[in-house]
Amino acid sequence: MRVATIQEAQRIDFESVRVTGQESEVFMEAAGQGMVEALCGRGLIQPRQPIAILCGPGHNGGDGFVIGRALMVRGFTGVEIFYANESAGAITNDDLWHRQFSDLILNGIEPKKIEKAHEIDLSKYEVIIDALFGIGLNRPLGEPWISLIGQINISGKLIVSVDSPSGLHCDRGVPWPVAVRANWTLTCEIAKAGFFLQEGPACVGHVLRIPVGFPRDIVLREAKSVRLVTKKIIPSLFPARSAVTNKSKQGHLLIVGGAPGMLGALKLCADAASRLGVGYVTICSRAAASSREKLPADY
């Protein structure tokens, strides 16, 4: 399965706008509407549930505004939208963010400012939609975001992250320095590499890919450096094996390496190869040849 790095995902976005001639706002609208369809279609949210949508200062926050507006149009009566003010780091020159914000006002929807994390009582909501930060995050988070994310994570509520969990580094899969731990992540068009590395799986929960209209050829061309190997494709990587075969017909693997005191990787590699069905495995190592350092007898 293809996944994208941060840079690749940003190029997909940029190239889609350039090639199609459509405004970024069109893709943002498609993303927000698609996420609402996914949430409603899977029964994750109900019209009378109290829902908090926490919107950050960039494009991720704009997605949150679209989601909030779309839910209210559908008759969701318990939706409240919160947004970052300038003192909390709002990007005031983000025209797309401001256009979505203005659209809320024109539709009679009044978002509430996030002044300080402790001013938001998350206990009264059943669902928290995290639209604080996405792949555009380019610095470690500070306050009030650290405290706010801490509140989200201990809330015990259903947590849905927009595109990626806020604070997660989408290349390395590590919190920066904290990250939302979502039950569901609704990611735009293609999953990100960091979802599957280190702490990524614990942060993203269940991942749903939301089509937003990016041309398929652009996605395939740009998302080319990382692949996720899944259970579904593993069988296709191995040739069919006869029931009456023997080890001499299953290949011979030579493993070279292992500095003195560094036999661990050799052992792991040899064990993995043997378990995967390699007929013969030979280890060549200066460390293994040392009189002071021996591999176990079964190597």
Backbone bond lengths (Angstrom), bond angles and torsions (degrees), N, CA, C in turn:
res aa  C-N    CA-C-N  psi(-1)  N-CA   C-N-CA  omega(-1)  CA-C   N-CA-C  phi
1 M - - - 1.464 - - 1.521 109.33 -
2 R 1.328 116.02 134.61 1.462 119.61 178.04 1.521 110.49 -74.53
3 V 1.317 115.50 137.61 1.458 121.46 169.24 1.524 106.84 -131.04
4 A 1.314 116.57 163.86 1.466 120.14 -173.78 1.521 111.34 -119.18
5 T 1.319 115.37 144.57 1.455 120.48 167.53 1.529 108.49 -77.20
6 I 1.314 116.49 171.23 1.467 120.38 177.70 1.522 110.41 -58.02
7 Q 1.333 115.81 -48.62 1.467 119.83 -177.93 1.520 111.28 -62.33
8 E 1.321 116.76 -40.67 1.462 120.03 179.59 1.523 111.61 -65.16
9 A 1.339 116.61 -42.89 1.466 120.27 179.15 1.524 110.91 -62.35
10 Q 1.326 116.70 -38.42 1.460 120.06 178.72 1.522 111.13 -68.87
11 R 1.335 117.37 -36.03 1.465 120.04 177.46 1.525 110.96 -68.64
12 I 1.313 117.01 -37.64 1.467 120.53 177.33 1.523 109.78 -59.24
13 D 1.321 115.71 -45.57 1.466 121.41 178.62 1.531 110.28 -60.93
14 F 1.327 116.38 -51.29 1.471 121.40 -177.18 1.525 111.12 -61.70
15 E 1.334 116.91 -47.42 1.462 120.89 -177.08 1.526 111.29 -66.95
16 S 1.324 117.66 -34.61 1.465 120.56 179.34 1.523 110.76 -64.87
17 V 1.320 116.20 -40.64 1.466 120.46 177.10 1.522 109.93 -66.00
18 R 1.337 116.31 -44.24 1.466 120.47 -177.32 1.533 112.04 -65.65
19 V 1.326 116.25 -45.76 1.463 120.20 -173.82 1.528 111.89 -75.01
20 T 1.321 116.99 -42.02 1.471 119.59 -176.58 1.522 112.68 -81.21
21 G 1.340 117.07 -22.01 1.454 119.94 -176.82 1.516 113.42 77.48
22 Q 1.330 116.85 6.77 1.461 120.33 179.17 1.527 110.23 -89.22
23 E 1.316 115.02 151.15 1.455 120.35 177.70 1.531 110.10 -71.95
24 S 1.340 116.20 153.07 1.458 120.95 175.61 1.533 111.12 -57.33
25 E 1.320 115.00 -29.49 1.455 120.55 -179.38 1.533 111.95 -60.53
26 V 1.333 116.47 -33.18 1.469 120.54 178.91 1.518 110.32 -64.58
27 F 1.329 116.83 -43.83 1.461 120.88 -179.92 1.533 110.80 -70.35
28 M 1.330 116.57 -35.54 1.464 119.66 177.19 1.524 110.83 -64.40
29 E 1.318 116.46 -42.01 1.456 120.71 177.80 1.527 110.35 -61.91
30 A 1.335 116.19 -44.04 1.465 119.99 179.05 1.523 111.03 -62.45
31 A 1.346 116.78 -39.11 1.459 120.41 179.34 1.527 111.12 -63.63
32 G 1.340 116.10 -49.35 1.468 119.92 -178.72 1.517 112.48 -62.80
33 Q 1.328 116.17 -45.12 1.463 120.26 179.61 1.525 110.83 -64.74
34 G 1.342 116.52 -40.46 1.458 120.40 178.82 1.513 112.45 -63.95
35 M 1.319 116.52 -36.66 1.462 120.10 178.70 1.520 111.23 -67.99
36 V 1.316 116.08 -39.11 1.467 119.44 177.08 1.528 110.00 -64.14
37 E 1.331 116.90 -42.62 1.464 120.59 177.07 1.524 110.68 -58.19
38 A 1.325 116.58 -43.12 1.467 120.67 -179.45 1.521 111.49 -65.57
39 L 1.322 117.21 -43.77 1.461 120.90 -179.36 1.524 111.36 -64.21
40 C 1.329 116.04 -44.22 1.466 119.92 -179.14 1.529 111.10 -72.47
41 G 1.334 115.70 -40.96 1.450 119.68 -177.62 1.510 113.57 -63.80
42 R 1.321 117.47 -30.95 1.458 121.92 179.22 1.531 112.26 -93.36
43 G 1.311 116.25 1.38 1.454 119.47 178.51 1.518 114.36 68.95
44 L 1.326 116.62 24.74 1.460 120.07 -178.58 1.527 112.16 -77.35
45 I 1.324 117.08 -23.92 1.459 121.26 178.55 1.524 109.43 -133.15
46 Q 1.336 115.05 152.89 1.461 121.70 -179.18 1.533 109.31 -125.24
47 P 1.347 117.24 152.41 1.475 120.88 -173.12 1.521 115.45 -56.55
48 R 1.326 118.98 -31.08 1.466 119.41 -176.01 1.525 113.30 -100.83
49 Q 1.303 117.16 4.55 1.463 119.80 179.17 1.528 111.31 -70.76
50 P 1.324 117.57 141.22 1.472 119.44 170.47 1.530 109.69 -73.66
51 I 1.317 115.36 121.97 1.471 121.53 -174.81 1.520 109.01 -126.95
52 A 1.329 116.84 127.56 1.464 121.78 175.05 1.519 108.99 -104.14
53 I 1.333 116.45 128.18 1.459 121.72 175.86 1.526 107.27 -112.42
54 L 1.323 116.26 115.30 1.462 122.02 -176.51 1.528 108.53 -101.54
55 C 1.329 116.03 112.97 1.465 121.70 -172.33 1.522 111.20 -108.63
56 G 1.316 115.24 127.58 1.451 120.90 178.67 1.510 112.77 -84.86
57 P 1.340 116.85 -169.33 1.458 121.10 -170.71 1.520 116.12 -89.40
58 G 1.318 118.83 -0.13 1.459 120.19 -176.92 1.517 112.92 -121.18
59 H 1.337 115.41 -152.20 1.461 120.71 -177.13 1.523 111.93 -61.98
60 N 1.335 117.65 -33.12 1.459 120.13 178.37 1.519 110.26 -61.51
61 G 1.323 116.14 -39.67 1.459 120.25 175.90 1.521 111.41 -64.51
62 G 1.345 116.40 -36.98 1.462 119.94 176.18 1.515 111.73 -61.02
63 D 1.341 117.01 -40.33 1.465 120.76 174.90 1.530 110.47 -59.00
64 G 1.327 115.67 -40.50 1.463 120.01 179.20 1.521 112.32 -63.17
65 F 1.335 116.14 -39.18 1.468 119.66 176.83 1.531 111.23 -61.40
66 V 1.342 116.47 -42.51 1.460 120.18 179.08 1.528 109.98 -62.64
67 I 1.323 116.69 -43.42 1.467 120.71 179.63 1.519 110.57 -60.68
68 G 1.327 116.80 -45.14 1.460 120.40 -179.69 1.517 112.30 -61.78
69 R 1.330 115.55 -45.84 1.464 119.65 178.69 1.522 111.33 -62.27
70 A 1.341 116.54 -43.81 1.468 120.62 -178.15 1.526 111.22 -64.43
71 L 1.328 117.04 -37.91 1.468 120.03 178.97 1.524 111.06 -66.39
72 M 1.324 116.64 -42.00 1.454 119.62 -179.38 1.524 111.50 -66.79
73 V 1.336 116.34 -36.73 1.466 119.82 176.12 1.519 110.50 -62.22
74 R 1.317 116.65 -32.84 1.465 121.55 179.21 1.523 112.85 -79.34
75 G 1.314 117.70 -2.80 1.455 120.25 177.60 1.512 115.12 94.76
76 F 1.320 117.09 16.86 1.467 120.34 175.00 1.530 107.65 -76.56
77 T 1.309 115.87 115.94 1.468 120.69 -170.96 1.526 113.96 -95.26
78 G 1.335 117.55 -11.49 1.466 119.43 -175.54 1.508 114.64 -103.57
79 V 1.339 116.73 18.81 1.464 120.69 -175.07 1.527 111.12 -85.27
80 E 1.323 116.50 131.51 1.467 122.06 171.25 1.519 108.52 -127.55
81 I 1.331 115.48 134.78 1.462 121.20 -177.40 1.521 109.18 -110.60
82 F 1.320 115.74 129.20 1.465 122.15 176.47 1.525 108.98 -114.87
83 Y 1.319 116.96 146.15 1.462 119.39 -179.79 1.517 110.38 -140.64
84 A 1.331 115.89 159.10 1.454 122.07 179.59 1.516 110.68 -79.07
85 N 1.327 115.59 134.80 1.463 117.90 172.97 1.528 108.81 -89.31
86 E 1.326 116.73 178.40 1.457 119.75 -174.02 1.519 112.42 -64.03
87 S 1.307 118.14 -36.47 1.463 120.02 -178.50 1.515 111.50 -67.70
88 A 1.358 116.86 -20.36 1.463 120.37 177.51 1.519 111.44 -91.98
89 G 1.305 116.65 6.17 1.459 119.86 173.64 1.503 114.99 105.03
90 A 1.320 118.94 23.08 1.454 120.44 -179.42 1.527 110.69 -63.90
91 I 1.317 115.60 142.46 1.459 120.79 178.73 1.520 107.63 -90.14
92 T 1.306 116.48 95.61 1.459 120.14 -170.97 1.520 113.04 -71.20
93 N 1.344 118.00 -17.27 1.462 119.06 179.79 1.522 112.10 -97.19
94 D 1.327 117.41 12.66 1.462 120.85 176.84 1.530 108.07 -84.03
95 D 1.326 115.47 94.86 1.460 120.44 -174.86 1.521 112.08 -60.36
96 L 1.327 116.81 -37.81 1.457 120.19 -177.93 1.522 110.67 -65.05
97 W 1.325 116.20 -41.72 1.473 121.06 176.76 1.525 109.74 -58.76
98 H 1.326 115.95 -46.36 1.465 120.26 -177.15 1.526 111.94 -68.11
99 R 1.329 117.40 -34.66 1.459 119.23 177.84 1.526 110.78 -65.44
100 Q 1.324 116.46 -41.32 1.468 119.36 178.71 1.529 110.94 -68.31
101 F 1.321 115.80 -37.63 1.461 119.99 177.49 1.533 109.86 -63.09
102 S 1.325 116.95 -45.64 1.471 121.21 179.60 1.520 111.13 -62.45
103 D 1.330 116.47 -35.36 1.456 120.64 179.34 1.532 110.64 -63.92
104 L 1.320 116.29 -36.10 1.468 119.33 175.83 1.528 110.31 -61.89
105 I 1.317 115.68 -47.45 1.466 120.47 -178.34 1.525 110.54 -60.91
106 L 1.345 116.23 -43.26 1.462 120.10 179.53 1.528 112.34 -63.15
107 N 1.328 116.18 -26.27 1.462 120.55 178.54 1.527 112.22 -91.92
108 G 1.334 116.08 11.37 1.460 119.91 176.99 1.512 114.94 76.54
109 I 1.353 116.85 20.06 1.465 121.64 -179.32 1.526 108.33 -104.36
110 E 1.321 116.55 124.99 1.468 121.51 -177.47 1.528 110.45 -108.22
111 P 1.336 118.21 99.68 1.468 120.00 176.14 1.534 110.29 -68.04
112 K 1.324 115.40 158.22 1.464 120.87 179.52 1.523 110.21 -107.95
113 K 1.321 115.80 139.20 1.458 120.26 -179.70 1.535 111.34 -71.24
114 I 1.339 114.75 143.27 1.460 120.97 168.36 1.527 106.56 -91.35
115 E 1.307 115.80 102.16 1.461 119.79 177.31 1.523 109.88 -87.94
116 K 1.330 114.99 -55.82 1.465 121.50 178.19 1.519 108.19 -138.49
117 A 1.322 115.63 147.00 1.465 120.23 -174.29 1.521 112.04 -57.97
118 H 1.331 117.02 -39.28 1.466 119.22 -173.95 1.531 112.44 -72.07
119 E 1.335 117.22 -9.45 1.461 119.56 179.58 1.533 112.83 -80.35
120 I 1.326 116.80 -10.84 1.462 120.56 179.32 1.520 108.62 -98.47
121 D 1.321 116.36 116.48 1.460 121.32 178.24 1.526 108.61 -91.44
122 L 1.316 116.97 95.69 1.458 121.31 -176.84 1.526 112.71 -76.74
123 S 1.329 116.86 -10.49 1.464 119.20 -176.35 1.527 112.71 -67.11
124 K 1.323 118.02 -21.76 1.461 119.76 -176.40 1.533 113.17 -87.85
125 Y 1.351 117.15 0.09 1.460 120.88 179.70 1.526 110.20 -106.03
126 E 1.311 115.40 150.95 1.458 120.41 176.11 1.522 112.09 -98.04
127 V 1.318 115.86 -23.57 1.463 121.15 -179.70 1.523 108.90 -132.62
128 I 1.332 116.21 135.38 1.458 121.75 175.77 1.519 107.90 -118.81
129 I 1.324 116.20 121.52 1.462 121.03 176.70 1.518 107.96 -102.28
130 D 1.313 115.23 116.61 1.461 123.15 -176.03 1.522 109.70 -91.74
131 A 1.328 116.19 104.80 1.462 121.84 176.48 1.534 108.89 -124.65
132 L 1.321 115.47 41.64 1.460 120.27 -175.86 1.524 111.96 -80.70
133 F 1.337 116.42 -58.14 1.463 120.97 -177.36 1.518 110.11 -139.69
134 G 1.342 115.72 143.65 1.453 120.88 177.90 1.516 110.93 -119.72
135 I 1.331 116.21 -142.98 1.456 120.19 -175.96 1.524 112.41 -72.19
136 G 1.321 117.27 -12.16 1.459 119.88 179.92 1.525 113.87 -78.51
137 L 1.329 117.31 -4.95 1.467 120.34 179.46 1.525 109.30 -61.57
138 N 1.336 116.81 123.48 1.464 119.83 -175.07 1.527 113.03 -125.91
139 R 1.321 116.43 19.78 1.460 120.08 179.89 1.529 108.56 -156.68
140 P 1.330 117.33 155.93 1.468 119.12 174.86 1.526 110.14 -63.14
141 L 1.319 116.35 143.00 1.456 120.72 -179.37 1.521 111.30 -74.93
142 G 1.336 114.95 148.05 1.461 121.66 172.42 1.520 108.98 -120.97
143 E 1.300 116.43 -157.37 1.463 120.35 176.91 1.533 110.37 -81.98
144 P 1.335 119.38 150.60 1.465 126.82 5.25 1.518 114.24 -85.72
145 W 1.344 116.23 5.20 1.461 119.88 -172.02 1.525 112.85 -66.02
146 I 1.336 117.28 -38.70 1.471 119.33 -179.61 1.525 110.26 -60.59
147 S 1.326 116.44 -45.67 1.464 119.84 179.98 1.526 111.39 -67.40
148 L 1.321 116.39 -40.40 1.464 119.86 -178.81 1.530 111.04 -64.88
149 I 1.315 117.07 -44.17 1.465 120.19 178.43 1.523 110.34 -64.89
150 G 1.332 116.61 -36.92 1.467 119.21 175.13 1.516 111.51 -59.32
151 Q 1.341 116.88 -42.51 1.467 120.74 177.82 1.518 111.52 -63.66
152 I 1.319 116.31 -42.24 1.471 120.10 178.97 1.521 110.08 -59.24
153 N 1.323 116.62 -46.14 1.460 120.73 -173.80 1.524 113.53 -68.46
154 I 1.325 118.07 -28.50 1.466 119.72 -179.54 1.528 112.16 -98.11
155 S 1.328 116.78 5.81 1.467 120.25 -174.31 1.525 113.42 -70.15
156 G 1.332 116.88 -27.59 1.459 119.79 -176.02 1.520 113.57 74.85
157 K 1.324 117.60 9.60 1.468 122.08 -178.27 1.532 109.91 -92.22
158 L 1.329 116.07 169.08 1.458 120.49 171.04 1.525 107.62 -70.74
159 I 1.314 116.71 122.06 1.468 121.97 -176.68 1.522 109.03 -113.05
160 V 1.324 115.52 124.74 1.468 122.17 178.99 1.521 108.10 -120.08
161 S 1.325 116.97 121.45 1.468 120.58 178.58 1.522 110.66 -98.51
162 V 1.327 114.58 141.05 1.463 121.87 -179.72 1.528 109.59 -93.07
163 D 1.313 117.16 117.13 1.460 127.42 -179.18 1.525 112.91 69.74
164 S 1.334 117.90 -51.83 1.463 120.22 174.90 1.525 108.25 -156.36
165 P 1.329 118.12 154.10 1.461 119.44 176.90 1.531 110.68 -62.66
166 S 1.303 117.09 132.38 1.466 120.55 -178.19 1.521 110.39 -59.88
167 G 1.335 115.21 132.74 1.455 121.20 178.40 1.509 114.51 92.22
168 L 1.332 118.31 -10.96 1.465 120.59 179.37 1.527 109.77 -82.40
169 H 1.328 116.92 128.74 1.460 119.95 175.08 1.524 107.21 -75.52
170 C 1.319 116.72 116.06 1.467 120.92 -168.90 1.519 114.25 -80.69
171 D 1.331 117.87 0.94 1.467 120.73 169.24 1.523 110.97 -100.26
172 R 1.334 116.75 -42.22 1.458 120.34 -171.38 1.527 113.88 -98.90
173 G 1.335 117.21 -17.58 1.454 119.40 179.53 1.512 114.25 74.09
174 V 1.334 117.07 30.28 1.464 120.94 179.64 1.527 109.69 -123.02
175 P 1.339 117.71 147.24 1.470 120.51 175.06 1.526 109.54 -65.58
176 W 1.342 114.55 150.33 1.472 118.57 -174.09 1.521 111.72 -129.12
177 P 1.324 124.94 70.97 1.463 126.76 -6.24 1.531 112.61 -91.49
178 V 1.338 116.71 -4.74 1.461 121.31 176.76 1.528 108.24 -126.40
179 A 1.321 116.52 160.12 1.466 119.58 178.77 1.521 108.80 -148.96
180 V 1.315 114.99 147.37 1.457 121.36 174.65 1.531 108.55 -64.27
181 R 1.333 115.23 139.91 1.468 120.85 174.54 1.520 107.16 -107.92
182 A 1.319 114.28 96.20 1.460 121.22 -171.55 1.527 111.47 -87.78
183 N 1.332 114.79 156.12 1.461 120.60 168.84 1.522 110.54 -82.03
184 W 1.343 115.17 -34.69 1.456 122.16 179.59 1.522 109.35 -137.53
185 T 1.319 116.58 141.79 1.457 122.21 171.41 1.515 108.06 -122.38
186 L 1.336 115.83 121.86 1.463 121.78 178.43 1.523 107.12 -100.73
187 T 1.310 116.51 101.52 1.460 120.23 -171.11 1.523 111.09 -101.08
188 C 1.305 115.83 142.07 1.468 122.00 -174.62 1.526 111.35 -77.18
189 E 1.307 115.60 111.90 1.478 125.19 170.16 1.529 114.64 71.07
190 I 1.343 117.69 -47.14 1.462 119.73 -174.23 1.524 109.70 -149.13
191 A 1.331 116.38 139.79 1.466 120.59 179.15 1.521 109.94 -68.79
192 K 1.322 115.65 156.27 1.451 121.44 -177.22 1.536 110.12 -102.18
193 A 1.328 116.32 148.34 1.461 121.38 -173.65 1.527 112.64 -56.44
194 G 1.338 116.38 -39.74 1.461 120.42 -177.28 1.516 114.75 -65.28
195 F 1.334 117.38 -14.66 1.470 120.14 177.67 1.524 111.63 -62.79
196 F 1.343 116.23 -24.16 1.458 120.54 -170.93 1.524 112.99 -114.17
197 L 1.328 116.88 9.43 1.453 121.68 -178.01 1.523 111.16 -117.42
198 Q 1.302 116.69 145.16 1.464 124.88 173.59 1.534 111.69 47.44
199 E 1.326 118.61 -115.46 1.469 119.99 -177.91 1.526 113.28 -87.40
200 G 1.335 116.57 0.57 1.457 120.54 -179.34 1.518 114.54 -52.51
201 P 1.356 119.02 -51.99 1.469 119.44 -178.53 1.528 113.37 -58.20
202 A 1.326 117.91 -34.07 1.466 120.79 179.07 1.520 111.88 -72.51
203 C 1.336 116.83 -20.75 1.462 120.68 -178.36 1.532 112.71 -92.64
204 V 1.319 118.00 -33.64 1.465 119.27 -172.45 1.528 113.39 -85.76
205 G 1.348 118.07 -24.23 1.462 119.49 -175.65 1.520 110.26 64.55
206 H 1.329 116.93 -135.61 1.459 121.18 175.54 1.528 108.73 -82.27
207 V 1.327 116.47 134.83 1.465 121.01 -177.71 1.524 109.74 -107.34
208 L 1.327 116.14 127.49 1.459 122.38 173.53 1.525 108.70 -116.26
209 R 1.316 116.71 129.79 1.461 121.03 177.27 1.522 108.87 -88.25
210 I 1.320 116.54 125.30 1.466 122.41 -178.42 1.525 109.32 -106.87
211 P 1.335 118.60 112.50 1.475 119.86 176.22 1.528 110.21 -64.80
212 V 1.322 115.87 134.84 1.469 119.72 -179.60 1.531 112.14 -121.67
213 G 1.332 116.95 1.59 1.451 119.63 177.60 1.512 115.79 100.49
214 F 1.344 118.22 7.92 1.460 118.95 175.44 1.533 109.34 -66.26
215 P 1.332 118.84 134.37 1.465 120.87 178.92 1.526 111.46 -56.38
216 R 1.317 115.84 134.25 1.456 120.45 -175.47 1.520 112.28 -61.13
217 D 1.338 117.06 -38.01 1.461 118.96 -178.20 1.525 111.59 -65.25
218 I 1.331 117.27 -31.48 1.465 120.05 177.58 1.523 110.18 -70.43
219 V 1.318 116.94 -42.66 1.469 120.60 178.33 1.527 110.08 -60.02
220 L 1.331 116.98 -45.25 1.466 120.61 -178.76 1.530 111.59 -67.21
221 R 1.308 116.96 -36.49 1.462 120.46 -178.94 1.522 112.25 -71.61
222 E 1.315 117.12 -39.84 1.460 120.32 -173.29 1.532 113.11 -87.11
223 A 1.331 117.12 -37.77 1.479 120.14 -178.41 1.521 108.47 -87.88
224 K 1.306 116.31 82.51 1.465 120.01 -170.33 1.527 114.24 -126.82
225 S 1.316 119.29 -6.69 1.465 119.12 -171.79 1.528 113.64 -96.48
226 V 1.333 118.46 -17.19 1.467 120.44 -174.31 1.519 109.72 -132.22
227 R 1.320 115.69 136.22 1.454 121.57 173.77 1.529 108.88 -126.96
228 L 1.306 115.89 144.37 1.455 121.66 174.63 1.522 108.01 -102.26
229 V 1.318 116.14 121.51 1.462 120.81 178.12 1.530 107.74 -86.59
230 T 1.322 116.40 118.76 1.463 121.92 -178.08 1.527 110.62 -110.95
231 K 1.321 115.89 165.34 1.467 121.02 179.29 1.525 111.62 -57.25
232 K 1.317 115.53 -32.05 1.463 120.20 -176.18 1.523 112.04 -64.73
233 I 1.347 117.36 -35.79 1.461 119.00 -175.19 1.526 113.33 -98.46
234 I 1.333 117.87 -11.01 1.471 119.58 -178.17 1.528 112.36 -56.75
235 P 1.350 120.06 -45.67 1.474 118.75 -179.08 1.525 113.93 -57.19
236 S 1.333 116.63 -31.74 1.462 119.56 -178.06 1.524 112.27 -72.28
237 L 1.345 117.31 -14.36 1.463 120.90 -179.05 1.525 112.68 -83.97
238 F 1.320 116.74 -12.43 1.452 120.63 -176.64 1.531 110.21 -115.91
239 P 1.330 117.54 136.13 1.463 119.90 177.73 1.529 110.68 -69.84
240 A 1.317 115.03 153.97 1.463 119.32 176.54 1.522 109.41 -63.01
241 R 1.323 116.75 141.36 1.461 121.43 -177.22 1.527 109.92 -115.65
242 S 1.291 115.11 131.64 1.462 120.39 178.41 1.522 110.72 -68.70
243 A 1.310 115.92 147.43 1.471 120.66 178.55 1.513 111.98 -69.45
244 V 1.346 118.37 -16.78 1.468 120.69 -177.18 1.532 111.60 -113.85
245 T 1.320 117.32 21.53 1.463 120.03 179.99 1.521 110.39 -74.87
246 N 1.338 116.70 173.98 1.467 121.02 175.51 1.516 109.20 -140.71
247 K 1.329 115.71 172.22 1.469 120.06 -170.70 1.527 112.68 -64.27
248 S 1.325 117.71 -28.03 1.461 119.15 -178.68 1.525 112.21 -68.06
249 K 1.321 116.57 -16.19 1.459 120.84 -179.92 1.537 112.41 -101.19
250 Q 1.331 117.28 5.46 1.472 120.71 -175.79 1.525 113.81 -112.22
251 G 1.317 116.73 20.66 1.457 120.21 172.43 1.512 114.20 88.58
252 H 1.312 114.63 162.03 1.461 122.58 -179.33 1.526 107.39 -133.31
253 L 1.325 116.14 117.17 1.470 122.29 -176.81 1.516 110.00 -103.96
254 L 1.331 116.57 129.29 1.457 122.60 173.98 1.523 108.57 -104.51
255 I 1.332 116.55 125.41 1.467 122.11 177.96 1.517 107.91 -111.96
256 V 1.318 117.48 120.86 1.453 122.53 -178.15 1.520 108.78 -115.98
257 G 1.343 117.18 130.12 1.461 120.14 178.15 1.512 111.41 154.80
258 G 1.325 114.86 -164.47 1.458 120.14 175.28 1.505 113.88 87.06
259 A 1.334 116.28 90.63 1.460 120.24 172.88 1.531 109.04 -72.87
260 P 1.340 118.20 160.39 1.466 119.62 178.21 1.529 111.74 -50.95
261 G 1.326 115.72 130.57 1.459 120.58 -177.67 1.503 114.39 81.99
262 M 1.330 117.92 3.20 1.467 122.43 -175.22 1.528 111.37 -127.08
263 L 1.316 115.78 52.80 1.463 119.79 -178.34 1.527 113.51 -88.13
264 G 1.328 116.96 -8.65 1.461 120.03 -173.71 1.516 114.10 -57.51
265 A 1.337 116.69 -47.04 1.457 119.86 -177.83 1.526 111.20 -65.05
266 L 1.336 116.80 -37.34 1.459 120.22 177.63 1.525 111.09 -61.63
267 K 1.307 116.30 -44.43 1.461 120.66 -179.40 1.526 111.01 -63.57
268 L 1.321 115.94 -44.74 1.467 119.50 -179.75 1.528 110.86 -62.57
269 C 1.322 116.10 -43.51 1.461 120.43 -178.93 1.528 110.67 -64.65
270 A 1.333 116.49 -44.20 1.461 120.23 -179.70 1.527 111.19 -64.31
271 D 1.331 116.66 -43.26 1.467 120.24 178.42 1.525 111.12 -61.22
272 A 1.352 116.40 -44.92 1.460 120.61 -178.60 1.523 110.55 -62.49
273 A 1.331 117.01 -44.62 1.463 120.63 -179.40 1.517 111.17 -62.16
274 S 1.340 116.46 -43.44 1.460 120.24 179.54 1.526 111.65 -62.45
275 R 1.327 116.03 -44.07 1.471 120.06 -178.15 1.527 111.86 -68.96
276 L 1.332 116.76 -27.07 1.457 120.14 179.22 1.528 112.54 -82.90
277 G 1.337 117.24 -6.34 1.459 118.84 171.99 1.506 116.87 108.83
278 V 1.339 118.26 12.12 1.460 119.55 175.73 1.529 108.95 -66.78
279 G 1.350 116.08 135.43 1.460 119.66 -176.40 1.513 113.65 -65.68
280 Y 1.329 116.87 -51.91 1.451 122.26 179.23 1.525 109.19 -127.46
281 V 1.333 116.81 140.58 1.459 122.59 174.60 1.519 108.12 -126.72
282 T 1.333 116.69 123.68 1.460 121.72 178.60 1.518 108.72 -117.85
283 I 1.324 115.08 132.16 1.461 121.10 178.10 1.523 108.95 -105.24
284 C 1.328 116.11 130.71 1.462 121.92 175.88 1.524 107.39 -120.89
285 S 1.358 116.23 114.16 1.462 119.13 -174.30 1.509 111.26 -153.87
286 R 1.334 116.04 137.74 1.467 119.95 172.65 1.517 110.54 -63.26
287 A 1.320 115.71 -36.33 1.466 119.30 -178.44 1.516 110.86 -64.88
288 A 1.337 116.63 -41.61 1.462 120.23 -178.43 1.519 111.10 -67.45
289 A 1.330 116.96 -25.25 1.463 120.63 -178.59 1.522 112.45 -83.92
290 S 1.329 117.16 -10.52 1.453 121.09 -178.00 1.521 110.51 -69.48
291 S 1.309 116.93 138.60 1.469 120.65 179.65 1.517 111.58 -69.03
292 R 1.330 116.29 -20.05 1.467 119.18 -178.23 1.527 112.47 -92.23
293 E 1.315 116.59 -8.28 1.465 118.56 -173.69 1.520 108.47 -140.66
294 K 1.302 116.87 112.18 1.451 121.30 -175.29 1.524 110.55 -119.21
295 L 1.325 115.78 145.13 1.459 120.23 168.94 1.521 108.61 -72.36
296 P 1.330 117.50 155.33 1.461 119.77 175.98 1.525 110.58 -56.64
297 A 1.328 116.12 161.21 1.458 121.23 -174.85 1.521 112.86 -62.97
298 D 1.343 116.55 -25.77 1.457 118.21 -177.40 1.527 112.77 -85.39
299 Y 1.336 117.88 8.67 1.467 121.13 176.07 1.526 109.48 -102.31
